[in-house]
């Protein structure tokens, strides 16, 4: 390289420093694997990484809005967000390096594609999502460069960025198509595919399926009493399917189940069932040590093919409620459906549930520790049939403290706690489980 070429290269490298000036004040928690985030922070700076995380999240939601098949659950959104976030980060790394030869699919995108194959999503829908993401990334990068790049360098830089992003997406699209088709060929010939397809058919609406053939394929006695689990990992944690499988096995063993069935649902979620020989079998209490990052929703017991479907639906609704609320107040990472059944039923329409809670609790529906303390106290007071002493024993406070809080609650709401007691207890249960989702700022 002669002197003039070296000077030009240095100037172009200086131009690319605008990427480190990208900013976003309030991004969601990152979804990508820690090694990629660490590499990106070193090369791009933490501010640009936060910008990429925010854009990746926005990209995932825009793709799902236009290709709904790629969504459908919190797990599906998280998997897609992991892929879009990593794609944005990788795109920035290519722009900074000014080297289209670095373009490739990220590991997060490959993981997401494997999940799409298992969900039966066609390759054309996956590629449509890539195109939507490409358009958004190009638009946002050009908008940022138009502000951050000096005017005299802007035209050349915009052309360079557009060309690089086009090449990155071209490589991603062609590679994605090849990987998707190869994974599809592997999946459809596997026993796991047959088991997953059988389970999804059993869970589909309609008359219950005859159990004999499905039981043979699954190696699981559908005619027996059973309990269902839905397990998932904390958001942002690197996928470790074995953690979920071990947790499911330990928990079902603790319940006294003699036969178990496990079906992966993506890379960080698992469906499981456990069966007893008969209703005469005394189930265990289900106590098992769970890692802090593993969360489990447990159904009530049910029987037969209809119960197989119903038990999964119960566990799935608890999981959906817990994941939507982050860390619901008063709930651990092991949640039993009977303990939250009322909240699950009442929260089917979250907007109406929120209106109901705020109407019933009025000023006591505030999202403050003091208001939460009042609600918890009144809930215990009503649960013990308005016994100050027993409520105080449960809460481990003085009897007069309970009396004071009940009086304060009455003053805030303008209502006697004996009035519309059913509605009041329902509102207190909803606020206790859903917290900020139904209370007010």
Sine and cosine of phi, psi and omega as CSV:
sin_phi,cos_phi,sin_psi,cos_psi,sin_omega,cos_omega
0.00,0.00,0.82,-0.57,0.02,-1.00
-0.98,0.18,0.04,-1.00,-0.09,-1.00
-0.89,0.46,-0.66,0.75,-0.04,-1.00
-0.91,0.42,-0.61,0.79,0.04,-1.00
-0.92,0.38,-0.62,0.78,0.02,-1.00
-0.90,0.43,-0.67,0.74,0.02,-1.00
-0.89,0.46,-0.69,0.73,0.01,-1.00
-0.88,0.47,-0.68,0.73,0.00,-1.00
-0.89,0.46,-0.66,0.75,0.02,-1.00
-0.90,0.43,-0.63,0.77,0.00,-1.00
-0.91,0.42,-0.67,0.74,-0.02,-1.00
-0.92,0.38,-0.59,0.81,0.06,-1.00
-0.89,0.45,-0.64,0.77,0.03,-1.00
-0.90,0.43,-0.61,0.79,0.01,-1.00
-0.87,0.49,-0.58,0.82,-0.10,-0.99
-0.97,0.23,-0.08,1.00,0.02,-1.00
-0.92,0.38,-0.23,0.97,0.02,-1.00
-0.88,0.48,-0.42,0.91,0.01,-1.00
-0.88,0.48,-0.57,0.82,0.00,-1.00
-0.94,0.34,-0.20,0.98,0.00,-1.00
-1.00,-0.04,-0.01,1.00,0.06,-1.00
-0.89,0.46,0.61,-0.79,-0.09,-1.00
-0.65,-0.76,0.51,-0.86,0.24,-0.97
-0.48,-0.87,0.79,-0.62,-0.15,-0.99
-0.98,0.18,-0.47,0.88,-0.13,-0.99
-0.63,-0.78,0.92,0.40,0.00,-1.00
-0.97,0.23,0.37,-0.93,0.12,-0.99
-0.96,0.30,0.15,-0.99,0.08,-1.00
-0.86,0.50,0.60,-0.80,0.00,-1.00
-0.89,0.46,0.49,-0.87,0.02,-1.00
-0.94,-0.35,-0.33,0.94,-0.07,-1.00
-0.95,0.30,0.25,-0.97,0.02,-1.00
-0.94,0.34,0.56,-0.83,-0.06,-1.00
-0.80,0.60,-0.64,0.77,0.00,-1.00
-0.86,0.50,-0.65,0.76,0.03,-1.00
-0.91,0.41,-0.67,0.74,0.00,-1.00
-0.89,0.45,-0.65,0.76,0.00,-1.00
-0.91,0.41,-0.70,0.71,0.02,-1.00
-0.88,0.47,-0.68,0.74,-0.03,-1.00
-0.91,0.40,-0.66,0.75,0.00,-1.00
-0.88,0.47,-0.60,0.80,0.01,-1.00
-0.93,0.36,-0.66,0.75,-0.07,-1.00
-0.99,0.10,-0.58,0.81,-0.13,-0.99
-0.96,-0.29,-0.41,0.91,-0.12,-0.99
1.00,-0.09,0.48,-0.88,-0.08,-1.00
-0.89,0.45,-0.54,0.84,-0.02,-1.00
-0.92,0.40,-0.69,0.73,0.02,-1.00
-0.91,0.42,-0.57,0.82,0.04,-1.00
-0.91,0.42,-0.67,0.74,0.04,-1.00
-0.88,0.47,-0.62,0.78,0.06,-1.00
-0.88,0.47,-0.69,0.72,0.00,-1.00
-0.91,0.42,-0.64,0.77,0.02,-1.00
-0.88,0.47,-0.71,0.70,0.00,-1.00
-0.90,0.44,-0.68,0.73,0.00,-1.00
-0.93,0.37,-0.62,0.79,0.03,-1.00
-0.87,0.49,-0.65,0.76,0.03,-1.00
-0.91,0.41,-0.71,0.70,0.03,-1.00
-0.88,0.48,-0.64,0.77,0.00,-1.00
-0.88,0.47,-0.70,0.71,-0.01,-1.00
-0.86,0.50,-0.70,0.72,-0.02,-1.00
-0.94,0.34,-0.56,0.83,0.05,-1.00
-0.93,0.37,-0.65,0.76,0.03,-1.00
-0.88,0.47,-0.71,0.70,-0.02,-1.00
-0.91,0.42,-0.59,0.80,0.04,-1.00
-0.88,0.48,-0.54,0.84,-0.06,-1.00
-0.98,-0.18,-0.34,0.94,0.08,-1.00
-0.75,-0.66,0.98,0.21,-0.12,-0.99
-0.85,0.52,-0.43,0.90,-0.01,-1.00
-0.86,0.50,-0.40,0.92,-0.02,-1.00
-0.99,0.16,-0.13,0.99,0.03,-1.00
-0.96,-0.27,-0.66,-0.75,0.07,-1.00
0.94,-0.33,-0.31,0.95,0.01,-1.00
-0.31,-0.95,0.25,-0.97,0.07,-1.00
-0.87,0.49,-0.61,0.79,0.01,-1.00
-0.89,0.45,-0.68,0.73,-0.01,-1.00
-0.90,0.44,-0.64,0.76,0.02,-1.00
-0.89,0.45,-0.69,0.73,-0.04,-1.00
-0.91,0.41,-0.64,0.77,0.02,-1.00
-0.90,0.43,-0.70,0.71,0.01,-1.00
-0.91,0.41,-0.64,0.76,-0.01,-1.00
-0.89,0.45,-0.59,0.81,0.04,-1.00
-0.88,0.48,-0.65,0.76,0.01,-1.00
-0.95,0.32,-0.69,0.72,-0.03,-1.00
-0.93,0.36,-0.62,0.79,0.02,-1.00
-0.89,0.45,-0.72,0.70,0.00,-1.00
-0.91,0.41,-0.55,0.84,0.03,-1.00
-0.91,0.41,-0.64,0.77,0.03,-1.00
-0.91,0.42,-0.72,0.70,0.01,-1.00
-0.86,0.51,-0.72,0.69,-0.02,-1.00
-0.89,0.45,-0.63,0.77,0.05,-1.00
-0.87,0.49,-0.66,0.75,0.04,-1.00
-0.91,0.42,-0.64,0.77,0.02,-1.00
-0.89,0.46,-0.63,0.78,0.04,-1.00
-0.92,0.39,-0.65,0.76,0.02,-1.00
-0.88,0.47,-0.69,0.73,-0.01,-1.00
-0.93,0.38,-0.65,0.76,-0.01,-1.00
-0.97,0.25,-0.34,0.94,-0.05,-1.00
0.83,0.56,0.68,0.73,-0.08,-1.00
-0.66,-0.75,0.99,-0.14,0.00,-1.00
-0.91,0.42,-0.28,0.96,0.02,-1.00
-0.92,0.40,-0.29,0.96,0.01,-1.00
-0.98,0.18,-0.16,0.99,-0.06,-1.00
-0.88,0.47,0.75,-0.67,0.00,-1.00
-0.25,-0.97,0.22,-0.97,0.16,-0.99
-0.97,0.25,0.65,-0.76,0.07,-1.00
-0.99,0.14,0.33,-0.95,0.04,-1.00
-0.87,0.49,-0.58,0.81,0.02,-1.00
-0.90,0.44,-0.63,0.78,0.05,-1.00
-0.92,0.39,-0.63,0.77,0.03,-1.00
-0.90,0.43,-0.65,0.76,0.06,-1.00
-0.87,0.49,-0.71,0.70,0.02,-1.00
-0.88,0.48,-0.64,0.77,-0.01,-1.00
-0.91,0.42,-0.60,0.80,0.04,-1.00
-0.89,0.46,-0.62,0.79,0.05,-1.00
-0.92,0.40,-0.67,0.75,0.01,-1.00
-0.86,0.51,-0.65,0.76,0.03,-1.00
-0.87,0.49,-0.71,0.70,-0.03,-1.00
-0.92,0.39,-0.41,0.91,0.05,-1.00
-1.00,0.04,-0.03,1.00,0.04,-1.00
0.98,0.21,0.42,0.91,-0.01,-1.00
-1.00,0.10,0.76,-0.65,-0.07,-1.00
-0.94,0.35,0.44,-0.90,-0.03,-1.00
-0.91,0.41,-0.53,0.85,-0.01,-1.00
-0.91,0.41,-0.53,0.85,0.05,-1.00
-0.95,0.31,-0.61,0.79,0.06,-1.00
-0.89,0.45,-0.70,0.71,-0.01,-1.00
-0.93,0.37,-0.52,0.86,0.09,-1.00
-0.89,0.45,-0.63,0.77,0.07,-1.00
-0.89,0.45,-0.63,0.77,0.05,-1.00
-0.88,0.48,-0.68,0.74,0.00,-1.00
-0.89,0.45,-0.68,0.74,0.02,-1.00
-0.89,0.45,-0.68,0.74,0.03,-1.00
-0.89,0.45,-0.65,0.76,0.02,-1.00
-0.86,0.51,-0.72,0.69,-0.02,-1.00
-0.88,0.48,-0.68,0.73,-0.02,-1.00
-0.93,0.37,-0.69,0.72,0.00,-1.00
-0.88,0.48,-0.71,0.70,0.02,-1.00
-0.87,0.50,-0.72,0.69,-0.02,-1.00
-0.87,0.50,-0.71,0.71,-0.06,-1.00
-0.95,0.30,-0.61,0.79,0.03,-1.00
-0.92,0.40,-0.67,0.75,0.01,-1.00
-0.91,0.41,-0.64,0.77,0.04,-1.00
-0.89,0.46,-0.66,0.75,0.00,-1.00
-0.93,0.37,-0.70,0.71,-0.01,-1.00
-0.90,0.44,-0.54,0.84,0.00,-1.00
-0.90,0.45,-0.39,0.92,0.01,-1.00
-0.99,-0.13,-0.64,0.77,-0.18,-0.98
-1.00,-0.01,-0.40,0.92,-0.04,-1.00
-1.00,0.00,0.72,-0.69,0.04,-1.00
-0.82,0.58,0.55,-0.84,-0.13,-0.99
-0.84,0.54,-0.64,0.76,-0.06,-1.00
-0.93,0.37,-0.31,0.95,-0.01,-1.00
-0.95,-0.30,-0.06,1.00,-0.23,-0.97
-0.92,0.40,-0.72,0.69,-0.08,-1.00
-0.87,0.50,-0.74,0.68,-0.01,-1.00
-0.91,0.42,-0.62,0.78,-0.03,-1.00
-0.94,0.35,-0.63,0.78,0.03,-1.00
-0.90,0.44,-0.65,0.76,0.03,-1.00
-0.90,0.43,-0.67,0.74,0.00,-1.00
-0.89,0.45,-0.71,0.70,-0.02,-1.00
-0.90,0.43,-0.69,0.72,0.00,-1.00
-0.87,0.48,-0.68,0.74,-0.01,-1.00
-0.92,0.40,-0.68,0.73,-0.02,-1.00
-0.90,0.43,-0.71,0.70,-0.02,-1.00
-0.90,0.43,-0.63,0.78,0.05,-1.00
-0.87,0.50,-0.69,0.72,-0.01,-1.00
-0.92,0.38,-0.64,0.77,0.03,-1.00
-0.87,0.50,-0.74,0.67,-0.05,-1.00
-0.94,0.35,-0.56,0.83,0.05,-1.00
-0.87,0.49,-0.71,0.71,0.03,-1.00
-0.91,0.41,-0.70,0.72,-0.01,-1.00
-0.87,0.49,-0.69,0.73,-0.05,-1.00
-0.90,0.43,-0.73,0.68,-0.03,-1.00
-0.92,0.40,-0.66,0.75,0.01,-1.00
-0.93,0.38,-0.64,0.77,0.01,-1.00
-0.87,0.49,-0.67,0.74,0.00,-1.00
-0.88,0.48,-0.70,0.72,0.00,-1.00
-0.90,0.44,-0.73,0.68,-0.04,-1.00
-0.91,0.42,-0.65,0.76,-0.02,-1.00
-0.88,0.47,-0.74,0.68,-0.02,-1.00
-0.91,0.41,-0.63,0.78,0.03,-1.00
-0.91,0.41,-0.68,0.73,0.02,-1.00
-0.91,0.42,-0.63,0.78,0.03,-1.00
-0.87,0.49,-0.70,0.72,0.01,-1.00
-0.88,0.47,-0.63,0.77,0.01,-1.00
-0.93,0.38,-0.67,0.75,-0.12,-0.99
-0.93,0.35,-0.73,0.69,-0.12,-0.99
-0.92,0.39,-0.32,0.95,0.00,-1.00
-0.99,-0.10,0.03,1.00,-0.09,-1.00
-1.00,-0.06,0.40,-0.92,0.07,-1.00
-0.92,0.40,-0.52,0.85,0.01,-1.00
-0.88,0.48,-0.61,0.80,0.01,-1.00
-0.90,0.44,-0.67,0.74,0.00,-1.00
-0.90,0.43,-0.66,0.75,0.03,-1.00
-0.91,0.42,-0.72,0.69,0.00,-1.00
-0.89,0.46,-0.67,0.74,0.00,-1.00
-0.90,0.43,-0.61,0.79,0.02,-1.00
-0.91,0.42,-0.69,0.72,0.01,-1.00
-0.89,0.45,-0.70,0.71,-0.02,-1.00
-0.90,0.43,-0.56,0.83,0.06,-1.00
-0.92,0.39,-0.65,0.76,0.04,-1.00
-0.90,0.43,-0.55,0.83,-0.05,-1.00
-0.99,0.10,-0.23,0.97,-0.05,-1.00
-0.93,0.36,0.51,-0.86,0.04,-1.00
-0.86,0.50,0.45,-0.89,0.01,-1.00
0.79,-0.62,0.03,-1.00,0.00,-1.00
-0.87,0.49,0.55,-0.83,0.03,-1.00
-0.84,0.54,0.61,-0.79,0.01,-1.00
-0.99,0.16,0.51,-0.86,0.12,-0.99
-0.85,0.52,0.73,-0.69,-0.16,-0.99
-0.98,0.18,-0.33,0.94,-0.20,-0.98
-0.88,0.47,-0.82,0.57,-0.06,-1.00
-0.93,0.37,-0.67,0.74,0.02,-1.00
-0.89,0.46,-0.64,0.77,0.03,-1.00
-0.88,0.47,-0.62,0.79,0.01,-1.00
-0.91,0.42,-0.72,0.69,-0.02,-1.00
-0.90,0.45,-0.67,0.75,-0.08,-1.00
-0.99,0.13,-0.36,0.93,-0.12,-0.99
0.91,0.42,0.59,0.81,-0.10,-0.99
-0.62,-0.79,0.75,-0.66,-0.08,-1.00
-0.98,0.18,1.00,-0.08,-0.08,-1.00
-0.91,0.40,-0.39,0.92,-0.07,-1.00
-0.98,0.22,-0.21,0.98,-0.08,-1.00
-1.00,0.09,0.21,-0.98,0.17,-0.99
-0.93,0.36,0.61,-0.79,0.00,-1.00
-0.47,-0.88,0.17,-0.99,0.06,-1.00
-0.78,-0.62,0.54,-0.84,-0.03,-1.00
-0.92,-0.40,0.54,-0.84,0.08,-1.00
-0.83,-0.56,0.54,-0.84,0.29,-0.96
-0.83,-0.56,0.84,-0.54,-0.03,-1.00
-0.89,-0.45,0.58,-0.81,0.07,-1.00
-0.49,-0.87,0.26,-0.97,-0.02,-1.00
-0.97,-0.24,0.38,-0.93,0.04,-1.00
-0.86,0.51,0.63,-0.78,0.00,-1.00
-0.85,0.53,0.60,-0.80,0.06,-1.00
1.00,0.08,-0.13,0.99,0.00,-1.00
-1.00,0.07,0.63,-0.78,0.03,-1.00
-0.88,0.47,0.70,-0.71,-0.09,-1.00
-0.85,0.53,0.73,-0.68,0.06,-1.00
-0.62,-0.79,0.98,0.20,-0.09,-1.00
-0.82,0.58,-0.53,0.85,-0.02,-1.00
-0.89,0.45,-0.52,0.86,0.05,-1.00
-0.87,0.49,-0.66,0.75,0.00,-1.00
-0.94,0.34,-0.66,0.75,-0.01,-1.00
-0.90,0.43,-0.67,0.74,0.02,-1.00
-0.90,0.43,-0.67,0.74,0.00,-1.00
-0.90,0.45,-0.68,0.73,0.01,-1.00
-0.89,0.46,-0.70,0.71,-0.02,-1.00
-0.88,0.47,-0.72,0.70,-0.01,-1.00
-0.90,0.44,-0.68,0.73,-0.07,-1.00
-0.93,0.37,-0.70,0.72,0.01,-1.00
-0.91,0.41,-0.57,0.82,0.09,-1.00
-0.90,0.43,-0.65,0.76,0.03,-1.00
-0.90,0.44,-0.49,0.87,0.07,-1.00
-0.97,0.25,-0.17,0.98,0.00,-1.00
1.00,0.05,0.28,0.96,-0.01,-1.00
-0.94,0.35,0.65,-0.76,-0.01,-1.00
-0.99,-0.11,-0.34,0.94,0.03,-1.00
-0.67,-0.74,0.63,-0.78,-0.03,-1.00
-0.76,-0.66,0.36,-0.93,0.05,-1.00
-0.65,-0.76,0.75,-0.66,0.00,-1.00
-0.78,-0.63,0.74,-0.67,0.01,-1.00
-0.77,-0.64,0.92,-0.39,0.06,-1.00
-0.87,0.48,0.64,-0.77,0.08,-1.00
-0.82,-0.57,1.00,0.09,-0.12,-0.99
0.99,0.11,-0.26,-0.96,-0.08,-1.00
-1.00,-0.05,-0.27,0.96,-0.06,-1.00
-0.71,-0.70,0.47,0.88,0.05,-1.00
-0.58,-0.82,0.47,-0.88,-0.06,-1.00
-0.57,-0.82,0.67,-0.74,0.16,-0.99
-0.98,-0.22,0.64,-0.77,0.00,-1.00
-0.55,-0.84,0.47,-0.88,0.09,-1.00
-0.71,-0.70,0.49,-0.87,0.12,-0.99
-0.71,-0.71,0.64,-0.76,-0.07,-1.00
-0.89,-0.46,0.55,-0.83,0.17,-0.98
-0.98,-0.21,0.32,-0.95,0.00,-1.00
-0.93,0.37,-0.57,0.82,0.01,-1.00
-0.30,-0.96,0.15,-0.99,0.06,-1.00
-0.92,0.39,-0.30,0.95,0.01,-1.00
-0.96,0.29,-0.31,0.95,0.03,-1.00
-0.93,0.38,0.75,-0.66,0.01,-1.00
-0.99,0.10,0.94,-0.34,-0.01,-1.00
-0.94,0.35,0.48,-0.88,0.08,-1.00
-0.96,0.26,0.00,-1.00,-0.05,-1.00
-1.00,0.03,-0.03,1.00,0.09,-1.00
0.97,0.25,0.30,0.95,0.00,-1.00
-0.98,0.19,0.84,-0.54,0.04,-1.00
-0.45,-0.89,0.60,-0.80,0.03,-1.00
-0.93,0.36,0.76,-0.65,0.02,-1.00
-0.87,-0.49,0.68,-0.73,0.12,-0.99
-0.86,0.51,0.49,-0.87,-0.08,-1.00
-0.88,0.48,-0.46,0.89,-0.05,-1.00
-1.00,0.00,-0.01,1.00,0.01,-1.00
-0.97,-0.23,0.78,-0.62,0.00,-1.00
-0.88,-0.48,0.61,-0.80,-0.08,-1.00
-0.70,-0.71,0.76,-0.65,0.17,-0.99
-0.96,-0.29,0.74,-0.67,-0.11,-0.99
-0.85,-0.52,0.74,-0.67,0.01,-1.00
-0.99,0.15,0.11,-0.99,0.27,-0.96
-0.97,0.22,0.27,-0.96,0.02,-1.00
-0.96,0.28,0.54,-0.84,0.01,-1.00
-0.51,-0.86,0.09,-1.00,-0.11,-0.99
-0.69,-0.72,0.57,-0.82,0.12,-0.99
0.98,0.21,-0.09,-1.00,-0.02,-1.00
-0.90,0.43,-0.67,0.74,0.04,-1.00
-0.88,0.47,-0.63,0.78,0.03,-1.00
-0.94,0.34,-0.53,0.85,0.08,-1.00
-0.85,0.52,-0.72,0.70,0.03,-1.00
-0.94,0.35,-0.72,0.69,-0.05,-1.00
-0.89,0.45,-0.66,0.75,-0.02,-1.00
-0.90,0.43,-0.64,0.77,0.04,-1.00
-0.91,0.42,-0.66,0.75,0.00,-1.00
-0.87,0.50,-0.65,0.76,0.02,-1.00
-0.89,0.45,-0.75,0.66,0.00,-1.00
-0.90,0.45,-0.64,0.77,-0.01,-1.00
-0.91,0.41,-0.61,0.80,0.02,-1.00
-0.93,0.36,-0.62,0.79,0.08,-1.00
-0.90,0.44,-0.70,0.72,0.01,-1.00
-0.89,0.46,-0.67,0.74,0.01,-1.00
-0.89,0.46,-0.67,0.74,0.01,-1.00
-0.90,0.44,-0.72,0.69,-0.03,-1.00
-0.91,0.42,-0.67,0.74,-0.03,-1.00
-0.94,0.34,-0.57,0.82,0.02,-1.00
-0.93,0.37,-0.48,0.88,-0.06,-1.00
-0.99,-0.11,0.02,1.00,-0.03,-1.00
0.96,0.27,-0.98,-0.19,0.06,-1.00
-0.86,-0.51,1.00,0.02,-0.06,-1.00
-0.83,0.55,0.63,-0.78,-0.04,-1.00
-0.88,0.48,0.76,-0.65,0.10,-1.00
0.99,0.15,0.02,1.00,-0.01,-1.00
-0.95,-0.32,0.60,-0.80,0.05,-1.00
-1.00,-0.04,-0.17,-0.99,0.05,-1.00
-1.00,0.08,0.13,0.99,0.15,-0.99
-0.82,-0.58,0.95,-0.33,-0.13,-0.99
-0.86,-0.51,0.83,-0.56,0.02,-1.00
-0.99,-0.11,0.70,-0.72,-0.04,-1.00
-0.82,0.57,-0.72,0.69,-0.02,-1.00
-0.85,0.53,-0.46,0.89,-0.02,-1.00
-0.96,0.29,-0.41,0.91,-0.07,-1.00
-0.81,-0.59,0.26,0.97,-0.09,-1.00
-0.83,0.55,-0.70,0.72,-0.02,-1.00
-0.88,0.48,-0.71,0.70,0.01,-1.00
-0.90,0.45,-0.63,0.77,0.02,-1.00
-0.88,0.48,-0.71,0.70,-0.02,-1.00
-0.91,0.40,-0.68,0.74,-0.06,-1.00
-0.96,0.28,-0.39,0.92,-0.08,-1.00
-0.99,-0.10,0.22,0.97,0.03,-1.00
-0.87,0.49,-0.56,0.83,0.13,-0.99
-0.91,-0.42,0.99,-0.12,-0.16,-0.99
-0.91,0.41,-0.60,0.80,0.00,-1.00
-0.89,0.46,-0.70,0.72,0.01,-1.00
-0.94,0.35,-0.57,0.82,0.06,-1.00
-0.89,0.46,-0.67,0.74,0.02,-1.00
-0.88,0.47,-0.70,0.71,0.02,-1.00
-0.89,0.46,-0.67,0.74,0.00,-1.00
-0.88,0.48,-0.74,0.67,-0.01,-1.00
-0.88,0.48,-0.72,0.69,-0.05,-1.00
-0.93,0.36,-0.54,0.84,0.03,-1.00
-0.94,0.34,-0.67,0.75,-0.05,-1.00
-0.97,0.26,-0.63,0.78,-0.11,-0.99
-0.99,-0.11,-0.29,0.96,0.06,-1.00
0.78,0.62,-0.81,-0.58,-0.07,-1.00
-0.92,0.39,-0.34,0.94,0.03,-1.00
-0.98,0.21,0.01,1.00,0.06,-1.00
-1.00,-0.01,0.21,0.98,-0.02,-1.00
-0.92,0.40,0.55,-0.83,0.02,-1.00
-1.00,0.06,0.89,0.46,0.02,-1.00
-0.78,-0.63,0.43,-0.90,0.05,-1.00
-0.86,0.52,-0.60,0.80,-0.03,-1.00
-0.91,0.41,-0.69,0.72,0.01,-1.00
-0.92,0.39,-0.63,0.77,0.03,-1.00
-0.88,0.47,-0.61,0.79,0.02,-1.00
-0.91,0.42,-0.66,0.75,0.04,-1.00
-0.89,0.45,-0.70,0.71,-0.02,-1.00
-0.89,0.45,-0.66,0.75,0.01,-1.00
-0.89,0.46,-0.65,0.76,-0.02,-1.00
-0.92,0.38,-0.72,0.69,-0.01,-1.00
-0.90,0.43,-0.61,0.80,0.05,-1.00
-0.87,0.49,-0.70,0.71,0.03,-1.00
-0.91,0.41,-0.64,0.77,0.01,-1.00
-0.86,0.50,-0.71,0.71,0.01,-1.00
-0.95,0.30,-0.61,0.80,0.00,-1.00
-0.88,0.48,-0.51,0.86,0.02,-1.00
-0.98,-0.18,0.48,0.88,0.08,-1.00
0.81,0.58,0.71,0.70,0.08,-1.00
0.88,0.48,0.60,0.80,0.10,-1.00
-1.00,-0.08,0.92,-0.39,0.02,-1.00
-0.89,0.47,-0.64,0.77,-0.08,-1.00
-0.92,0.39,-0.73,0.68,-0.05,-1.00
-0.94,0.34,-0.57,0.82,0.08,-1.00
-0.90,0.43,-0.66,0.75,0.01,-1.00
-0.90,0.44,-0.62,0.78,0.02,-1.00
-0.91,0.42,-0.67,0.75,0.01,-1.00
-0.90,0.43,-0.67,0.74,-0.06,-1.00
-1.00,0.08,-0.15,0.99,-0.01,-1.00
0.87,0.49,0.72,0.69,0.07,-1.00
-0.75,-0.67,0.10,-1.00,0.01,-1.00
-0.96,0.27,0.45,-0.89,0.03,-1.00
-0.85,0.53,-0.66,0.75,-0.01,-1.00
-0.91,0.41,-0.50,0.87,0.04,-1.00
-0.91,0.42,-0.68,0.73,0.05,-1.00
-0.89,0.46,-0.71,0.70,-0.01,-1.00
-0.87,0.50,-0.68,0.73,0.00,-1.00
-0.89,0.45,-0.69,0.72,-0.05,-1.00
-0.93,0.37,-0.63,0.78,0.05,-1.00
-0.89,0.46,-0.66,0.75,0.03,-1.00
-0.90,0.43,-0.67,0.74,0.02,-1.00
-0.89,0.46,-0.66,0.75,0.03,-1.00
-0.88,0.48,-0.69,0.73,0.01,-1.00
-0.88,0.48,-0.65,0.76,0.02,-1.00
-0.91,0.41,-0.66,0.75,-0.02,-1.00
-0.93,0.37,-0.63,0.78,-0.09,-1.00
-1.00,-0.04,-0.33,0.95,-0.04,-1.00
0.93,0.36,0.47,0.88,-0.05,-1.00
-0.64,-0.77,0.48,-0.88,0.13,-0.99
-0.99,0.15,0.69,-0.72,-0.06,-1.00
-0.92,0.39,-0.22,0.98,0.04,-1.00
-0.99,0.14,-0.27,0.96,-0.01,-1.00
-1.00,0.10,0.63,-0.77,0.02,-1.00
0.71,0.70,0.76,0.65,-0.13,-0.99
-0.89,0.46,-0.64,0.77,0.00,-1.00
-0.87,0.50,-0.73,0.68,0.00,-1.00
-0.91,0.42,-0.63,0.77,0.00,-1.00
-0.90,0.43,-0.71,0.71,0.00,-1.00
-0.91,0.42,-0.58,0.81,0.04,-1.00
-0.91,0.42,-0.68,0.73,0.01,-1.00
-0.91,0.42,-0.63,0.77,0.03,-1.00
-0.92,0.40,-0.62,0.79,0.03,-1.00
-0.91,0.42,-0.69,0.73,0.02,-1.00
-0.88,0.47,-0.73,0.68,-0.03,-1.00
-0.92,0.39,-0.54,0.84,0.01,-1.00
-0.93,0.37,-0.57,0.82,-0.02,-1.00
-1.00,0.02,-0.70,0.71,-0.13,-0.99
-1.00,-0.01,-0.33,0.94,0.08,-1.00
0.82,0.57,-0.81,-0.58,-0.11,-0.99
-0.89,0.46,-0.27,0.96,0.02,-1.00
-0.92,0.38,-0.42,0.91,-0.04,-1.00
-0.82,-0.57,-0.19,0.98,0.06,-1.00
-1.00,0.07,-0.01,-1.00,-0.11,-0.99
-0.88,-0.47,0.46,-0.89,0.04,-1.00
-0.91,0.40,0.00,0.00,0.00,0.00
